[in-house]
Amino acid sequence: MVRLGISLPQFRQYNPGADVVAAARAFEEIGFDSVWALERLLVPQDQSGPHGLYGVPDLPWPDLYRGVTDPLVTLSLAAAVTERISLASGVLVVPFHAPLQLARALATLDAASGGRVVAGLGTGWSPDEFGAGAPVPISERGRALDDFLDIAAAVWGPDPVGYTTERYSVTAAAVGPKPARPIPVLLGGAGRKALARVARRADGWVASGATPDQVRTQFARVREMAEEAGRDPSSISCTVQIGTLDLTESTASPRPPYAGSVAQLAEDVAALAEAGADHVYVTLPAAVGTVKELIDRAAEFHEKARAAV
């Protein structure tokens, strides 16, 4: 059975404390398998050319991205008031962080939550965010992710910890706390290099907004590459984010991907499960304005999606 997740309320229409706590408690009670937090540092005033959303020239950034809360703080709030639900990042932009500190933060959250962290990771795409706060240039984002994966594997393993990359090294040291169990690592991206990295190094692929056809094709390729790399392809999972900004029923034919009512989004979950997705999460907080409405719509979505798959 496909697992169901939902994003936490990180946008500026929500209270970053009380609303996250109320939503996390409710989502666990409703029966969701996971809660998710995204990472955005800023919204540039100039959105022309390469400064557009996803690097697409002149594509405007959503106003919702103005003031997104910190993902690890948000997940920590959720961890403190839940017992079962997985705590997932979708995604942490690894090059924004010093790798040792990020590995320790994830290990601490996993230890504190009893082994519930899922590390969804990506390389980022915004030159403005890289220029404002990243310790590496955007041209080195792929290497930064590879460095983190090497360092995290060492840090999350037994002491003494030792590692050497082009930028960082330690010979032998005690580094703690350790995670409660091996933290699953999901990697995002849809390009050739990104999918190859998933096949070689990840526990799963997290696909943002991929259609069922894209999931079927690209995930099959990931598993083929995993087998070529000597890995068991069945060990790699597929998580898909359903991004929605509006829950108005769509009358378009054909209906655009992930547009429409809660009932229509539940149909999309069924299509993604058929295409090979193991886990689907929905960005409902972006489509509503209050935490009460969010909880009500989340309960409706969960009921309809569970009936559909």
N, C-alpha and C positions, 0 to 999 in steps of 0.2 A: 504493500500500500504506500502511495506517495505521501511523504511527510509535508505538513503545512506550516508555514511560517508567516510572520507579519512584522513590519517595521515598527520601531518605537517612535513616539512623537518627539522629533528633534527640531521641528520648525518653529518659527518665531510666534505663531499663533498659540503655542502651548507653553505652559509653565514648565521650565526645564527640571524642576524637582517634583512637585506634587503630581503633575500630569503623567510623567514617566512612571512614577510609582503606581499610580492608579491603573494605568494601562497595562503595565507588566503583570500586576496581580490578576487583572481581569483576563488577560490573554492566557495565562496559565490555567485559570479556572475554566475558561471556555474550552480548552483542550488543545490549543496550538502546540506544535512541537518545538518551535523556535521563535526567538525575537531577534531582530536585526538592527544594526546601527551603521550609518554611512559616515564618510568623512569628506568634508568640504571646509576649506580654510577661509575663503573670501569670494566676493563677486566683483570682478573688475568693472569700472565705469566704462572703459573703452572695450567694446565687444566686437570690434571690426577685425577683419582678417583672421590671423591665427588666435586672436583673443576670444573668438566665438566659442560657444558650448561645444565640448568634445573636440576642439580645434577646427571645427567646421567654420569657414569664413562667414562672419556676420550672423551666425545662428545665435539668437539671444539666450542668455542664461535665465532659468526660472527665478522669479522673485522669491520663491520658497528657499532658495539657497542663501538668502541674506540672513545670516545668523544661525546656521546649523550648529547644534551643540556638539561638543567633543564626544566621539564615539565610545572611548574607553570609560569616560566618566558616566555616560548614559548607560552603558552595559553594567557598570558597577552598581548603579542605583537599582537596576532591574534585578541583579544578582541578589541584592540584600533583602528583597521582598518576595523571592520565589524560591522554589525547592527543586523543581523538576525540569523546567523548560531550558533548552539550549540557548546559549548567549553567543550570537554570531555577528561578525563584522562583514558588511557588504558594501564596499570593501574598505579596509585600511590601505592608505596609499603609503607603501613602505618607504619610498625615498624621502618622505617628509620627516622621518624619524631616525635617530641614532639607533643602529640595530641592537646593540646590547640592551639599551634601556627599553626598547619595544619588546624584545624577547622576555625580559624580566617582568614587564607590566602584564603581558599575556599569561605568563606562568603564575604570577600572583593572583590574577583574577580566576584562573582555573583552579588553583589550590583553594582559594577562598570559597568558590562556588561548588566545590565537590566534583570537579571534572566536567564542567558544562560548556567550556569555551570551544567555539569553532572559529578558526582564524581564516577569514576570507581576505585575501590580499591582492593588491594590484600595483601597477607602476605609475598611474597618474597620466594626465594629458594636458594640464593647464600650464602654459608658460608663466602666467601671472602668479599662480600658487608656488611654482618652483622658485621664481625670482624673489618672492616675498619671504619664504621661510624654509626652503629645503636645504639640507646640508650638502647636497650634490646637485650638479646641473641636470637639466632635463635630458640632455644627451646621454647621461650615464644611468638612466632610470632602470634599464634592464639589468645592468651589472649590480646596481644597488639591491634589487630584489634577490638576485642570486647570492650575493653576500649575506643578506639577511637569512636566507634559508640555510646556509652553511652555519652561520653563527647561532641561529635558534636551535638547530639540531644539537649543537654542542652544549649550549646553555641549558636546554631542557633535559639533557642526558646526565649521566652520573658525574660527580666530581672525581678527580680534578678536571676542570674544563680547559681545553686548549683549542685554538684555531688560528689560522693565518689566511688573510685575504690580501688583496693589493693595498687595502686601506687600513685594515685593523689586524691586530695580533695579540694573543696572550699565550704564554707557554703552559702554565698550570695554575689554576686558581679555583677557589670555592666560589660558586655563584648560586644563589638561591633567592627565593624559594623555588622548589621544583614543582612543575604541574602535577595535578593529581593523577593524570594518565597522559599518554601521548596525545598532544593537541592535534586534531585533524586540520590540515592545511588545504584550503581551497584557493585556487588561483583564477583570476578573472582574465578577460581578454578574448578576442576573436581572430586576431591575426595569426599568421603562420608561426611566428616565433613564440607567441603567447601560448598557442595550443601545443606546440612542441614542448614547452616548459611544463605545462600541465601533465603531459604524457610521461615526462621523465621524472618529475619531482613532486607532484601533488597527490593528495588523497582524493581530490575532486576538482571539477570545473564549475565555476559559478558564472553563469551567462546572464548578462543584463539585457532584458528586453528581447531576447532571441525568440523568434517564432518557432512553432513546432517543427516546421520543415528545416529550419536552420539547426535546431537542436538535434534532429535526427541525423542530418548530414555531418555536422561538425563534431558531434560526440562520437559518431562512428569513426571519424578520422582520428580523434584523440585515442580511442581504444586501439586502433590499428597501430598508431605510433608507439603506444605503450608496449604492445606485444613485440614490436620491432626492437624496442629498448630492453627487452627481457623481463618486462613486468607482467603481472597478471592483469589483463584488461578489465576483468570483472571487479577488481579492487578499487577502481576509480569511479566516483559518483558524479552525478550531474545535478546541480542546483540552478534553478531559473528564477530570476526576479521578474515579477509582473509589475511594471511601472504604470501607475494610473494617477491622473490628476483630476478626474471627473467621473462621477458615478451615474451620470445621466444615461438612460437606456439609448443604445445606438440603433438607428433604423437604417443605417447604410448597408448596402449590399454590393460587394462583400463587406463585412464589418472589418474595419482596420484592426490590427493586432492590439489586444488589451484595451480596447475602447468599449465603454458601455457600463451597464448596471452590475450590481453584485452577482446577480444570476448569470449574466453573460461572462463575467470573470471566472465563475465556477466552471462554466463550459470550457474556458481556456485551460483551466487546471487539468481537466480530463484529457484534453488534446495533448498537453505537454507530457502527462503521464504515459500516454500511448506512444509518444515520440521517444521515450526513454528517460525522462526526468525522474529522479528519485525524490526530489525535494523542490517545492515551489514556495516562494514567499511573495507577499503582495505589499505594495507601498500605500496602504490605505490612509495613513496620516496625511499624505499630500493631497488627498481628495476631499477632506472634511475640515471643519473649522473648530470643533470643540472636542474635548476628551470624551464627553458623554456620547456624542454622535459617533466618535471613533469606536468606542466599545460596542455600541449597538450594531454598527455596520460590521464590525469584526465578528460578532456572534452570528449575524446573518450569513456572512461569507463562509465561515467555518461550517455551518450547517449545510449550506447548499453545495459547497465543494466536497464535503464528505459524502453527500448523497450522490454526487456525480462520479466519484472514483471509489 
